[in-house]
C-alpha cells in the first residue's frame, strides 16, 4: 500500500521561507509523477509543482522563481523549498503521486489526475 507523509509546514512572516518534505513508501514502481498541491478552505485544490519520473519538473505560474522542487536520488522523498512567501500562499499543502502516464507529456496539474495523497501540512504566512 502506497503511503505519503508530509512535514515541514508552519507559520512564517511574509518574505520568509519554509521547506516542505514528503516521504513516499510502499510503491513497486516509481510513480510517473509526484508533486505538491495546495488548498484553501472553500476553494479547489490547485497544483504547485511536479516532477516526472525522468526528473522533468513543472511549476505552476504563481510559484515560478519562488519555489524549488527537488527529489532524493532514491525517488522516495520530495522537497518543496518555498522562498519569499506571501500571505496568499497560506494553505494546506498536499503531496500526491500519479502512478501511470506517458513520457510524451508533462505532469498534469489537475488534482483528479493523481491517485495517492498525503494528509497535508499547513502553511500560514502572516505578519
Backbone as CSV, one residue per row, in Angstrom:
resi,resn,N_x,N_y,N_z,CA_x,CA_y,CA_z,C_x,C_y,C_z
1,UNK,0.848,-1.177,0.000,0.000,0.000,0.000,0.888,1.232,0.000
2,UNK,0.697,2.093,-1.002,1.498,3.311,-1.084,1.076,4.268,0.019
3,UNK,2.047,4.842,0.688,1.791,5.820,1.745,2.578,7.085,1.495
4,UNK,1.972,8.198,1.872,2.599,9.507,1.682,2.492,10.274,2.983
5,UNK,3.602,10.812,3.445,3.618,11.594,4.683,4.329,12.907,4.430
6,UNK,3.629,14.009,4.686,4.208,15.340,4.520,4.650,15.892,5.869
7,UNK,5.604,16.815,5.812,6.039,17.525,7.021,6.664,18.841,6.600
8,UNK,6.911,19.695,7.590,7.637,20.926,7.323,6.800,22.189,7.304
9,UNK,5.488,22.057,7.407,4.655,23.254,7.419,4.851,24.059,8.690
10,UNK,4.279,25.238,8.700,4.394,26.087,9.877,3.911,27.484,9.580
11,UNK,4.215,28.393,10.503,3.819,29.786,10.358,5.050,30.647,10.152
12,UNK,4.999,31.513,9.155,6.101,32.417,8.866,5.558,33.793,8.520
13,UNK,6.420,34.781,8.595,6.049,36.122,8.178,6.225,36.260,6.671
14,UNK,5.537,37.224,6.074,5.736,37.477,4.640,7.214,37.701,4.325
15,UNK,7.650,37.091,3.232,9.060,37.159,2.871,9.889,36.021,3.427
16,UNK,9.311,35.252,4.312,10.030,34.153,4.931,10.089,32.919,4.046
17,UNK,10.687,31.857,4.597,10.889,30.614,3.844,10.462,29.408,4.667
18,UNK,10.079,28.377,3.963,9.785,27.079,4.561,10.226,25.992,3.592
19,UNK,10.533,24.823,4.134,10.873,23.681,3.300,9.947,22.521,3.667
20,UNK,9.126,22.136,2.721,8.223,21.011,2.924,8.891,19.723,2.467
21,UNK,8.596,18.644,3.177,9.115,17.338,2.816,7.966,16.359,2.654
22,UNK,8.184,15.397,1.787,7.180,14.368,1.520,7.914,13.051,1.361
23,UNK,7.527,12.068,2.137,8.131,10.737,2.029,7.090,9.790,1.462
24,UNK,7.464,9.125,0.386,6.568,8.191,-0.282,7.117,6.782,-0.099
25,UNK,6.284,5.869,0.361,6.731,4.494,0.574,5.676,3.517,0.093
26,UNK,6.115,2.280,-0.108,5.172,1.216,-0.436,4.856,1.052,-1.902
27,UNK,5.570,1.757,-2.781,5.264,1.557,-4.208,6.202,0.538,-4.824
28,UNK,5.715,-0.142,-5.858,6.507,-1.160,-6.533,7.273,-0.585,-7.703
29,UNK,6.688,0.395,-8.352,7.378,1.080,-9.439,7.359,2.574,-9.152
30,UNK,8.389,3.257,-9.602,8.478,4.695,-9.371,7.278,5.389,-9.989
31,UNK,6.587,6.224,-9.221,5.437,6.933,-9.780,5.792,7.726,-11.032
32,UNK,4.869,7.820,-11.935,5.043,8.619,-13.153,5.283,10.082,-12.782
33,UNK,4.487,10.611,-11.872,4.634,11.985,-11.411,4.415,12.060,-9.900
34,UNK,5.160,12.938,-9.290,4.972,13.260,-7.886,4.922,14.767,-7.782
35,UNK,4.129,15.255,-6.845,4.070,16.709,-6.774,3.322,17.228,-5.578
36,UNK,3.199,18.537,-5.559,2.543,19.259,-4.470,1.337,20.025,-4.982
37,UNK,0.288,19.957,-4.175,-0.909,20.751,-4.369,-1.126,21.580,-3.113
38,UNK,-2.011,22.561,-3.223,-2.403,23.307,-2.035,-3.887,23.627,-2.123
39,UNK,-4.463,23.830,-0.944,-5.901,24.081,-0.893,-6.248,24.996,0.260
40,UNK,-7.070,25.970,-0.060,-7.632,26.873,0.930,-9.071,26.438,1.158
41,UNK,-9.562,26.466,2.388,-10.952,26.049,2.642,-11.935,26.759,1.722
42,UNK,-12.816,25.972,1.124,-13.831,26.537,0.247,-13.399,26.701,-1.192
43,UNK,-12.126,26.389,-1.460,-11.627,26.522,-2.826,-11.121,25.178,-3.331
44,UNK,-10.950,25.096,-4.634,-10.445,23.855,-5.223,-8.957,23.685,-4.933
45,UNK,-8.546,22.432,-4.917,-7.132,22.124,-4.746,-6.398,22.530,-6.017
46,UNK,-5.266,23.247,-5.861,-4.542,23.712,-7.043,-3.121,23.172,-7.058
47,UNK,-2.639,22.893,-8.237,-1.300,22.358,-8.391,-0.236,23.394,-8.113
48,UNK,0.909,22.932,-7.599,2.016,23.830,-7.262,3.250,23.474,-8.082
49,UNK,3.759,22.268,-7.902,4.982,21.857,-8.596,5.008,20.342,-8.696
50,UNK,5.618,19.853,-9.791,5.573,18.422,-10.074,6.881,17.954,-10.681
51,UNK,7.186,16.681,-10.443,8.382,16.089,-11.060,7.997,14.764,-11.695
52,UNK,8.427,14.602,-12.944,8.147,13.373,-13.671,9.198,12.336,-13.326
53,UNK,8.943,11.115,-13.650,9.844,10.018,-13.326,11.263,10.265,-13.814
54,UNK,11.401,10.928,-14.957,12.726,11.171,-15.526,13.371,12.448,-15.006
55,UNK,12.702,13.112,-14.079,13.286,14.298,-13.468,12.802,15.625,-14.020
56,UNK,11.977,15.594,-15.048,11.467,16.854,-15.598,10.504,17.496,-14.598
57,UNK,10.727,18.759,-14.323,9.951,19.486,-13.321,9.022,20.481,-13.989
58,UNK,7.834,20.594,-13.427,6.854,21.559,-13.913,6.363,22.394,-12.740
59,UNK,6.413,23.706,-12.894,5.891,24.628,-11.890,4.667,25.332,-12.446
60,UNK,3.725,25.634,-11.568,2.633,26.488,-11.984,3.101,27.940,-11.885
61,UNK,2.439,28.800,-12.643,2.958,30.154,-12.848,3.127,30.941,-11.555
62,UNK,2.261,30.752,-10.594,2.288,31.620,-9.413,3.416,31.277,-8.448
63,UNK,4.172,30.200,-8.707,5.281,29.880,-7.813,6.638,29.923,-8.503
64,UNK,6.632,30.134,-9.807,7.907,30.184,-10.522,8.802,31.274,-9.959
65,UNK,10.047,30.903,-9.729,11.024,31.859,-9.208,11.036,31.961,-7.696
66,UNK,10.030,31.407,-7.026,9.971,31.470,-5.563,10.087,30.084,-4.932
67,UNK,9.522,29.102,-5.573,9.519,27.734,-5.042,10.462,26.869,-5.874
68,UNK,11.124,25.935,-5.200,12.009,25.000,-5.883,11.675,23.579,-5.446
69,UNK,11.442,22.740,-6.425,11.118,21.340,-6.161,12.369,20.490,-6.358
70,UNK,12.571,19.542,-5.456,13.688,18.620,-5.615,13.290,17.245,-5.094
71,UNK,14.128,16.278,-5.426,13.826,14.883,-5.070,15.117,14.185,-4.702
72,UNK,15.059,13.238,-3.796,16.268,12.495,-3.458,16.579,11.482,-4.559
73,UNK,17.775,10.961,-4.554,18.203,10.068,-5.623,17.399,8.770,-5.644
74,UNK,16.870,8.370,-4.507,16.072,7.150,-4.444,14.622,7.348,-4.847
75,UNK,14.247,8.602,-5.129,12.880,8.949,-5.556,11.844,8.546,-4.515
76,UNK,12.238,8.589,-3.247,11.275,8.301,-2.194,10.908,9.541,-1.404
77,UNK,11.654,10.621,-1.578,11.362,11.858,-0.865,11.305,13.018,-1.833
78,UNK,10.390,13.909,-1.564,10.164,15.086,-2.401,10.234,16.302,-1.501
79,UNK,10.884,17.359,-1.983,11.046,18.559,-1.176,10.542,19.775,-1.940
80,UNK,9.943,20.694,-1.204,9.498,21.943,-1.801,10.071,23.084,-0.976
81,UNK,11.079,23.746,-1.530,11.691,24.911,-0.899,10.882,26.131,-1.305
82,UNK,10.303,26.798,-0.313,9.435,27.940,-0.595,10.077,29.200,-0.035
83,UNK,10.393,30.131,-0.893,11.017,31.395,-0.507,10.109,32.567,-0.834
84,UNK,10.405,33.692,-0.200,9.619,34.916,-0.428,8.120,34.620,-0.323
85,UNK,7.755,33.988,0.747,6.362,33.591,0.924,5.454,34.805,1.084
86,UNK,4.250,34.654,0.546,3.262,35.730,0.580,2.028,35.239,1.342
87,UNK,1.230,36.158,1.873,0.011,35.732,2.574,-0.883,34.836,1.726
88,UNK,-0.894,35.073,0.429,-1.736,34.255,-0.458,-1.210,32.836,-0.652
89,UNK,-0.018,32.548,-0.123,0.497,31.179,-0.146,-0.059,30.346,1.016
90,UNK,-0.768,30.997,1.920,-1.357,30.288,3.047,-2.347,29.243,2.551
91,UNK,-2.137,27.996,2.966,-2.979,26.883,2.505,-2.523,25.603,3.177
92,UNK,-3.315,24.564,3.017,-2.872,23.213,3.344,-2.160,22.677,2.109
93,UNK,-0.948,22.184,2.310,-0.163,21.676,1.195,-0.170,20.150,1.230
94,UNK,-0.466,19.557,0.085,-0.575,18.107,-0.037,0.446,17.584,-1.038
95,UNK,1.003,16.433,-0.722,1.866,15.708,-1.647,1.030,14.610,-2.297
96,UNK,1.254,14.379,-3.573,0.454,13.387,-4.290,1.294,12.685,-5.353
97,UNK,0.847,11.502,-5.740,1.521,10.777,-6.818,0.508,10.296,-7.845
98,UNK,0.999,10.217,-9.072,0.235,9.609,-10.157,1.085,8.443,-10.646
99,UNK,0.544,7.277,-10.655,1.354,6.106,-10.915,1.691,5.902,-12.378
100,UNK,0.731,6.167,-13.280,0.927,5.850,-14.689,0.796,7.095,-15.558
101,UNK,1.495,7.102,-16.683,1.383,8.198,-17.614,2.394,8.071,-18.736
102,UNK,2.268,8.953,-19.718,3.137,8.924,-20.890,4.273,9.938,-20.738
103,UNK,5.471,9.501,-21.096,6.620,10.392,-21.059,6.561,11.430,-22.174
104,UNK,5.558,11.345,-23.027,5.394,12.343,-24.089,4.768,13.623,-23.558
105,UNK,4.264,13.597,-22.339,3.574,14.748,-21.777,4.209,15.185,-20.460
106,UNK,3.954,16.430,-20.095,4.360,16.923,-18.788,3.428,16.339,-17.730
107,UNK,3.863,16.430,-16.491,2.987,16.024,-15.397,1.718,16.874,-15.414
108,UNK,0.564,16.247,-15.210,-0.669,17.034,-15.137,-0.693,17.880,-13.867
109,UNK,-1.461,18.956,-13.905,-1.568,19.830,-12.731,-2.939,19.741,-12.082
110,UNK,-3.830,18.918,-12.654,-5.166,18.793,-12.095,-5.173,17.734,-10.991
111,UNK,-5.830,18.035,-9.893,-5.807,17.136,-8.742,-6.458,15.789,-9.033
112,UNK,-7.451,15.756,-9.919,-8.132,14.491,-10.182,-7.298,13.547,-11.037
113,UNK,-6.121,13.977,-11.462,-5.214,13.117,-12.218,-4.283,12.331,-11.305
114,UNK,-4.366,12.556,-10.000,-3.446,11.931,-9.058,-4.157,10.894,-8.210
115,UNK,-3.430,9.782,-7.949,-4.042,8.614,-7.344,-3.917,8.558,-5.824
116,UNK,-2.772,8.985,-5.310,-2.499,8.840,-3.882,-2.145,10.184,-3.274
117,UNK,-2.597,10.366,-2.043,-2.462,11.649,-1.369,-2.002,11.473,0.069
118,UNK,-1.240,12.454,0.518,-0.926,12.520,1.933,-2.011,13.272,2.688
119,UNK,-1.783,13.443,3.995,-2.775,14.102,4.842,-2.631,15.613,4.817
120,UNK,-1.518,16.101,4.352,-1.326,17.541,4.233,-0.534,18.138,5.377
121,UNK,0.056,19.298,5.111,0.775,20.067,6.121,0.419,21.537,5.922
122,UNK,0.093,22.206,7.024,-0.425,23.567,6.945,0.710,24.581,6.840
123,UNK,0.546,25.510,5.914,1.464,26.640,5.768,0.667,27.922,5.983
124,UNK,1.122,28.746,6.917,0.454,30.004,7.208,1.462,31.139,7.095
125,UNK,1.135,32.122,6.261,2.013,33.271,6.059,1.267,34.511,6.536
126,UNK,1.744,35.079,7.611,1.033,36.197,8.212,1.995,37.045,9.023
127,UNK,1.725,38.339,9.025,2.536,39.229,9.864,1.889,39.415,11.227
